[in-house]
């Protein structure tokens, strides 16, 4: 399992630095609006540690809307007290990739609830902002890293944000889920807070 994979409420996150967790903005928005405590709870299965976010940031242009198909700014960062775990590295260009893995904590089916699950499948990047992949995902995978390479040496190429119902290219690529490419506004946003919180 990835030591940097993190359960966040109803989603998944990953370490971009010892004190910066990356996830989907809708995971943070749901945690903030949740029925329980408004502070964001994070669980590191690799160590068994439960921590709470010190603060969280969502891009100014993002607005939580459950009825919306997907948002190209569906990214968030959560600051935590530093942990002694390795951060995931970002991959280079998405154009040369043929397969990816999604690593996360699905809430369904029941036998997967709370377990770390990795699925693999083919990837396509039809434009410069999103990835489409034929990988099985469930509720709880939101915010998961989209990885290239072997799990133990993997690099992050994208951020899982929606299932195939949100795929804007579903007529060409049915049953493909949606991830944001780690580049442009998404990686700039992450880098800004990794640096600011250093």
C-alpha positions in Angstrom: 0.0 0.0 0.0 1.1 3.6 -0.5 2.2 5.0 2.8 1.0 8.4 1.8 -2.6 7.4 1.0 -5.0 9.0 3.4 -8.7 8.6 4.1 -10.5 12.0 4.3 -14.1 11.8 5.3 -15.8 10.2 2.3 -12.8 10.5 0.0 -9.1 9.9 -0.4 -6.0 12.2 -0.3 -2.3 12.0 -0.7 0.8 13.8 0.6 2.4 16.4 -1.6 4.7 17.4 1.2 5.1 16.4 4.9 2.4 18.8 5.9 0.3 19.2 2.7 -2.5 16.7 1.7 -4.1 17.0 -1.7 -7.6 15.8 -2.4 -10.7 16.9 -4.4 -12.3 20.2 -3.5 -15.7 18.5 -3.3 -14.3 16.1 -0.6 -13.3 19.2 1.5 -16.5 21.0 0.8 -18.6 18.0 1.9 -16.4 17.7 5.1 -17.0 21.3 5.8 -20.8 20.9 5.3 -20.9 17.5 7.0 -23.2 16.4 9.7 -20.4 15.9 12.2 -17.5 18.2 13.3 -16.5 20.8 10.7 -12.8 20.2 11.1 -11.4 17.8 8.6 -10.4 14.4 9.9 -7.7 12.4 8.1 -6.6 8.8 8.7 -3.2 7.4 7.7 -3.7 3.6 7.5 0.0 3.0 7.0 0.7 4.3 10.6 -2.8 4.0 12.2 -2.6 7.8 12.9 -5.7 10.0 12.9 -5.0 13.7 12.5 -7.0 16.9 11.9 -6.5 19.5 9.3 -5.1 22.8 10.6 -6.6 24.6 7.6 -7.8 23.9 4.1 -7.8 25.8 0.8 -9.9 25.5 -2.3 -9.3 27.6 -5.5 -11.3 30.9 -5.6 -13.1 29.9 -8.8 -14.4 26.6 -7.4 -18.0 26.4 -6.2 -19.4 23.2 -4.7 -22.4 22.1 -6.7 -23.4 18.4 -6.4 -25.5 18.7 -9.6 -22.5 19.9 -11.7 -20.8 17.3 -14.0 -17.3 18.2 -13.0 -15.1 21.2 -12.4 -11.6 21.8 -13.7 -10.7 23.4 -10.3 -12.0 20.4 -8.2 -8.7 20.4 -6.1 -8.0 21.2 -2.5 -5.1 21.2 -0.1 -5.3 20.5 3.6 -2.5 21.6 6.0 -1.6 19.1 8.8 1.1 18.9 11.4 4.1 17.4 9.5 4.3 13.6 9.3 7.3 11.4 8.8 6.1 9.8 5.6 7.3 10.3 2.0 5.4 12.6 -0.3 4.3 11.4 -3.7 6.1 12.9 -6.7 4.4 14.4 -9.7 4.8 12.7 -13.1 5.8 14.5 -16.2 3.7 14.7 -19.3 0.4 12.8 -19.6 0.7 12.3 -23.3 3.0 9.3 -23.2 1.0 7.3 -20.6 -1.0 4.2 -21.7 -2.2 2.9 -18.3 -2.8 4.2 -14.8 -3.7 3.1 -11.3 -6.2 4.6 -8.9 -5.3 4.1 -5.3 -7.9 4.9 -2.7 -10.5 4.0 0.0 -13.8 3.1 -1.6 -16.9 3.0 0.6 -18.6 0.5 -1.6 -19.0 -2.4 -2.0 -19.2 -3.2 1.7 -16.2 -5.6 1.8 -14.0 -2.7 0.5 -15.1 -0.2 3.1 -12.1 1.3 4.9 -9.7 -0.8 2.9 -6.9 0.4 0.6 -7.8 -0.6 -3.0 -5.8 -0.2 -6.2 -7.3 -0.6 -9.7 -5.5 -0.4 -13.0 -6.7 0.4 -16.5 -6.1 2.2 -19.8 -5.9 6.0 -19.9 -6.6 8.6 -22.6 -6.1 12.4 -22.4 -8.5 14.0 -24.8 -7.6 17.6 -23.9 -5.1 19.5 -21.7 -7.1 19.5 -18.5 -8.6 16.1 -17.9 -7.7 12.4 -18.1 -10.2 9.6 -18.9 -9.5 6.1 -17.7 -11.1 2.8 -17.9 -10.6 2.1 -14.2 -13.1 0.8 -11.7 -13.8 3.5 -9.0 -16.4 3.9 -6.3 -17.6 6.5 -3.8 -14.6 7.2 -1.6 -12.1 7.3 -4.5 -12.6 11.1 -5.0 -9.4 12.9 -4.4 -7.3 9.7 -5.0 -4.0 10.0 -6.9 -4.1 8.8 -10.5 -0.7 7.0 -10.7 1.8 5.9 -13.3 4.3 3.2 -12.7 4.4 0.5 -10.0 2.6 1.3 -6.8 5.8 1.4 -4.7 7.5 3.9 -7.1 4.5 5.6 -8.6 4.2 9.2 -9.7 1.0 11.3 -9.6 -0.3 12.2 -13.1 -3.8 13.2 -12.1 -6.4 13.7 -9.4 -9.6 11.5 -9.5 -12.7 13.7 -9.3 -15.7 11.9 -10.9 -17.1 8.7 -12.2 -18.1 7.9 -15.8 -21.4 9.8 -15.4 -19.4 13.0 -15.6 -17.4 12.1 -18.7 -17.8 14.8 -21.3 -16.5 12.4 -24.0 -18.8 9.5 -23.1 -19.9 9.1 -26.7 -16.3 8.2 -27.7 -15.1 6.7 -24.4 -18.0 5.2 -22.5 -17.3 3.8 -19.0 -14.2 6.0 -18.5 -13.9 8.0 -15.2 -12.6 11.6 -15.0 -9.4 13.0 -13.4 -7.7 16.4 -13.5 -4.3 16.4 -15.1 -1.5 17.5 -12.7 -0.5 20.6 -14.7 -1.4 24.2 -15.2 -3.8 25.7 -12.6 -4.1 22.4 -10.6 -0.4 21.9 -10.0 0.2 25.7 -9.6 -2.5 25.8 -6.9 -0.8 22.8 -5.1 2.7 24.2 -5.4 1.5 27.6 -4.0 0.5 26.0 -0.7 3.3 23.5 -0.5 5.7 26.5 -0.6 3.6 28.7 1.7 3.2 26.1 4.3 6.8 24.9 4.2 
